[in-house]
Amino acid sequence: MTTLVAARGLKKRFGDMTAVDDVSLSVSRGEVVGFLGPNGAGKSTTMKMITGFLEPDTGTAEVGGHDVWRDPAAAKAKLGYLPEGAPAYGDMPVADFLSFVGKMRGLRKAELTNRLAEMAERVRLTEVWSRPIEALSKGYRRRVGIAQALIHDPDVLILDEPTDGLDPNQKHEMRNLIREIAPNKSIIVSTHILEEVEAVCSRAVIIASGKIVADATPRDLVGSKDDGRAIQIRIGSPEEASVIEKIKPLAEGAELEVMERMNGSTRVLLRYNDKPEDTHAIETRLKSADLPVEDVGIYRPRLEDVFRDVTTRIH
């Protein structure tokens, strides 16, 4: 496969803070890479260096085989970028803004007309085509941002939170659009929505404290945590400390871990060194101790569990 994005040894400091620390990343044609990390992990800074909006202290980045800093015009001609916030000229109608962007991208009259018609249809902008951008909802403004990134049909797309502000139906449409265009492009999607990564991404790259801490398919990342030696218990109590104290003597040989607290329930993991106990036996003991057990079963990890594990382990 042809490599369309190649970042090597990217580093960036802001004063005493190291935002990005020796990040290397390559993306081939046909790949959709989910770029994940906690707030402040270095995602946006990395993308800004790859797109040429921010110069690295050290390291290089190439887009479509062109060095972003030595040959910026050629690199950016291959690139479509949706930054955080998707800035636009608010007083311009959608059609005029996208026409302006297309002309800036070098599209001639006939090609521009065709691309504008395609953006109106594929990105679902027909209803607001003549409205000023400042009068649009957040979801429609996000769609305009997607359209300006796609208008010149670039080989590389870098999308920062592409479904931010979209309702569930619009998110579904956006994911379908990404799937449709993916075979001929390299796409990097930065998102906090992990189900989005599982739905559209062929790879997940996780960054924490400026370093890449995981890089694999979503299935492989989840599979790396699934050894069949853990039991998950959901208790109908938000009081973590009391739940742990009550479960400890009933789960000998297991290491306890609180996974999350949500809607008045606590999800607890029992990790065993060997094959875990029978789940029915554990449930019986817990209920006999008057614990409000909602569910007991073999633990099957989720991407969010892997994300939490690899992004906290670095600390």
C-alpha positions, 0 to 999 in steps of 0.5 A: 500500500502507498504511504500517504502520511509519514511523520517521524520523530515529531517533538514540540515543547511549549515553555517547560511543557513537552506537548509531543514527545518523539511521535512517529506515525504512518498512514497508507492509502485505504486506512482510516486511523482513529487518533485517540488520547485524553485531553492534553495528550498531544493529539491536536498538536500532532495533527497541526504539525502534520498539516503544517499549521505548527512547526515541530521543534524536531522531526519531519512530516510528509503528506503525499510524498511531499515534506510539509515544511520544505514543499508546503504548497505541494503537501497541502494540495494533497491534504484536507483538514478539518480543525477543531472549531472549523473556522469559517467566514460567518457572513458568507452563504454556504455556497459562496464559502465553499466556492471560495475555498474551491477556487483557493484550492485551484479548481476551475469553473467546470470542476468547481461546479461539479464538486460543489454539487457533489458536496451539497448532496454527499454532505447533506447541505442542500437545505442550507445552501443559501444560508449564511454560515453564522445562521446555521446550527452547530451540526450544519457548521460542522458539515460545512467544515467537512465539505471544505476539507473535501472540496478538492478531493484530497488524498489525505484527510485529517479530521478533528472531531468530525461528528462534534455537534451532529445528532445520531442520524447525522453521525450515522451519515458522516460515518457512512461518508467516511467509509465510502471515501476511505478506499482511495484516501488516507484518513486520520480521525481524532475523536473522543467517541470510541464507538466511532473508532470501532465503527469506521477505523481500521487502526487505532493509535492512542497517545498519552503524555505526548507519546504513542502508547498503542497502535493496532486494530481496534479488534486486536487492542480489545483482544489483547485484554481478553484472556478469559481470566476475569469476572465482571460484577455490576452492583446496584450501589454507587458507594465504591468503598463499601462495595469493595469491602463487602466483596473482598472476603467473598472473592478469595484469590482475585484482585479487585478493580473498580472499572466505573460508576454510572447511574447508581451502579458500580462495575467491579472486575475480579482478576484471577491468575488462573481460570476464574471461579464459576460465575453462578457460585460467585453470584450466589455468595454475593446475594447471600451477603445482601449485596444488590447484584445486578449482573455477574459474567465473564469479563469481555473488555471494551475499547474504552477499558483498553483506552483507560488502561494504556493512558493511565499506565504511563503515569 
